[in-house]
Amino acid sequence: MLVNNLLYQVVGVMTARGASPMGSDQDDIVFVPYATSSLRLSGQRFLRNVTVAVDDVSRIDETQEAVESLLLDRHGVVDFQIRNMASIIEATEQTQNTLTILLGSIAAISLLVGGIGVMNIMLVSVTERTREIGIRMATGARERNIMQQFLIEAMVVSAIGGAVGVVGGLATAAAIGAFGTPVQYSLAPVLLAFGCAFGTGLVFGWLPARKAAQLDPVVALAAE
């Protein structure tokens, strides 16, 4: 095969390995001996980077110190840089945790705002249906029946909002995937979203339901 108009003989094909820890493609590349590369390709007589693999993960720091000591003895000055993948992974995990906390805070604020909206809607509904509530009480409905009715209505409203949000999220993920970015789905977040929606309806629908259940039937029947 030709590489930069130079003829090379292929002696083997490596198995697929995917991306390297630094994010570079390890599959669509060609490996040549260092001596051949320095003489015929790069023209450099020094190594740009060296990858060191450690069998025991617990000895990464020890190995890093040994490599630093060796290079310092050979070079006499610190003209090199060492990247420890363990520290990079740790920094990545910290970033992910920070993003998780941030997104969780945004979700909590959204739930609070949505819950207040549900409560306001249900309070308006109770006010507009005061006479209906009085008729139900006069025909034998108990407080728990009235509370049950309005709590169910609040949870249904919240569930519809949760369903719209989940469908919108899945549609957005599908649109992103259509542009070549793979998106993986998980059932747990979907169930959590519905659970939060029902919980929001239950918590914020309790006050309107209690207000409806404690109405005086006589006053409710006299309402316009």
C-alpha positions in Angstrom: 0.0 0.0 0.0 1.0 3.6 -0.5 1.5 6.1 2.3 2.5 9.6 1.2 3.5 8.1 -2.1 5.8 5.6 -0.3 5.3 1.9 -0.8 4.8 -0.2 2.3 4.1 -3.9 2.9 1.2 -4.8 5.1 2.2 -7.5 7.6 -1.0 -7.7 9.6 -4.4 -6.2 10.5 -5.2 -5.3 14.1 -8.6 -6.0 15.8 -11.0 -3.1 16.2 -10.3 -1.0 19.3 -12.4 2.1 18.9 -11.3 5.5 20.3 -8.2 6.0 22.4 -8.4 7.5 25.9 -7.6 10.8 24.3 -10.4 10.5 21.8 -8.4 9.7 18.7 -9.5 6.9 16.3 -7.4 3.7 16.7 -9.0 1.8 13.9 -8.5 4.0 10.7 -4.8 4.4 11.2 -1.6 2.8 10.0 1.2 1.7 12.3 4.8 1.8 10.9 8.1 1.2 12.7 9.5 4.2 14.5 12.8 4.1 12.6 10.9 4.0 9.3 8.6 6.9 10.4 11.4 9.1 11.5 13.4 8.6 8.3 10.8 8.4 5.6 7.6 10.2 7.0 8.0 12.7 9.8 11.7 13.5 9.6 11.8 13.8 13.3 14.5 12.0 15.4 12.7 12.3 18.7 9.5 10.8 20.1 6.5 13.1 20.3 4.6 10.9 22.8 4.9 7.5 24.5 2.0 5.5 25.9 2.6 3.4 29.0 0.1 0.7 30.0 -0.1 -0.5 33.6 -1.4 -4.0 34.5 -2.3 -3.0 38.1 -4.4 0.1 38.3 -3.4 0.7 41.9 0.2 1.3 40.7 -0.6 4.1 38.3 0.7 6.9 40.6 3.8 4.8 41.4 4.5 4.2 37.7 4.0 7.9 36.9 6.6 8.9 39.5 9.0 6.3 38.0 8.5 7.6 34.5 8.9 11.3 35.6 12.1 10.4 37.5 13.6 8.5 34.5 12.8 11.3 32.0 14.2 14.0 34.4 17.4 12.0 34.8 17.8 11.6 31.0 16.8 15.2 30.0 18.0 17.1 33.0 15.1 19.6 32.6 11.3 19.2 32.7 10.7 19.5 29.0 7.9 16.9 29.0 4.3 16.5 30.1 2.7 13.4 31.6 -1.0 12.8 31.4 -2.4 10.4 33.9 -5.6 8.8 32.6 -6.8 8.1 36.2 -6.8 11.8 37.0 -8.5 12.7 33.7 -11.2 10.1 34.4 -11.6 11.5 37.9 -11.9 15.0 36.6 -14.5 13.8 34.0 -16.5 12.1 36.8 -16.5 15.3 38.8 -17.7 17.3 35.8 -20.5 14.8 35.3 -21.5 14.9 38.9 -21.6 18.7 38.7 -23.7 18.6 35.6 -26.0 16.0 37.3 -26.5 18.3 40.3 -27.1 21.3 38.0 -29.7 19.5 35.9 -31.3 18.1 39.0 -31.7 21.6 40.4 -33.2 22.8 37.1 -35.6 19.8 37.2 -36.6 20.6 40.8 -37.3 24.2 40.0 -39.3 23.1 36.9 -41.3 20.7 39.1 -42.0 23.5 41.6 -43.2 25.9 39.0 -45.3 23.2 37.3 -46.7 22.2 40.7 -47.7 25.8 41.5 -49.4 25.9 38.1 -51.3 22.7 38.8 -52.4 24.1 42.2 -53.6 27.3 40.7 -55.6 25.5 38.0 -57.2 23.2 40.5 -58.1 26.2 42.8 -59.8 27.9 39.9 -61.6 24.7 39.1 -62.8 24.4 42.7 -64.1 28.0 42.6 -65.9 27.5 39.3 -67.5 24.2 40.4 -68.5 25.2 43.9 -72.2 24.6 43.1 -71.5 21.2 41.6 -69.5 20.3 44.8 -72.5 21.4 46.9 -74.9 19.2 44.9 -72.6 16.2 45.3 -72.4 16.7 49.1 -76.2 17.2 49.3 -76.7 13.8 47.5 -74.5 11.9 49.9 -70.8 12.5 48.8 -68.4 12.5 51.7 -65.3 14.7 52.2 -63.0 11.8 51.1 -65.0 11.4 47.9 -64.6 15.1 47.0 -60.9 15.0 47.9 -60.4 11.8 45.9 -62.1 13.4 42.8 -59.9 16.5 42.8 -56.7 14.7 43.7 -57.3 12.3 40.7 -57.9 15.3 38.4 -54.7 17.0 39.6 -52.7 13.8 39.0 -54.2 13.4 35.6 -53.3 17.0 34.6 -49.7 16.4 35.9 -49.5 13.0 34.1 -50.5 14.6 30.8 -47.8 17.2 31.3 -45.3 14.5 32.1 -46.3 12.5 29.0 -45.9 15.5 26.8 -42.4 16.1 28.3 -41.3 12.5 27.9 -42.5 12.4 24.3 -40.8 15.8 23.6 -37.6 14.5 25.1 -37.7 11.3 23.1 -38.4 13.2 19.9 -35.5 15.6 20.6 -33.2 12.7 21.2 -34.4 11.0 18.0 -33.8 14.3 16.1 -30.2 14.5 17.5 -29.6 10.8 16.6 -30.8 11.5 13.0 -27.8 13.9 12.6 -25.3 11.1 13.4 -25.0 11.5 17.2 -25.9 8.2 18.8 -28.4 8.5 21.7 -29.1 5.7 24.1 -32.5 5.4 25.9 -33.0 4.2 29.4 -36.4 3.1 31.0 -35.5 4.3 34.5 -35.5 8.1 33.7 -38.9 7.7 31.9 -40.4 6.0 34.9 -38.9 8.6 37.2 -40.4 11.4 35.1 -43.9 9.9 35.3 -43.4 9.2 39.0 -42.4 12.8 39.6 -45.4 14.0 37.6 -47.8 11.9 39.7 -46.1 13.0 42.9 -46.4 16.7 41.8 -50.1 16.3 41.2 -50.6 14.6 44.5 -48.6 17.1 46.6 -49.8 20.3 44.9 -53.4 19.0 44.3 -53.9 18.3 48.0 -54.7 22.0 49.0 -57.4 22.5 46.3 -58.9 19.1 47.1 -59.0 19.9 50.8 -60.6 23.2 50.1 -63.2 21.5 48.0 -63.9 18.8 50.6 -64.3 21.4 53.5 -66.9 23.5 51.7 -70.2 24.1 53.5 -72.9 22.4 51.4 -75.4 25.2 52.1 -72.9 27.9 51.0 -71.9 25.8 48.0 -75.4 25.3 46.8 -76.1 29.1 47.1 -73.0 29.9 45.0 -73.6 31.3 41.5 
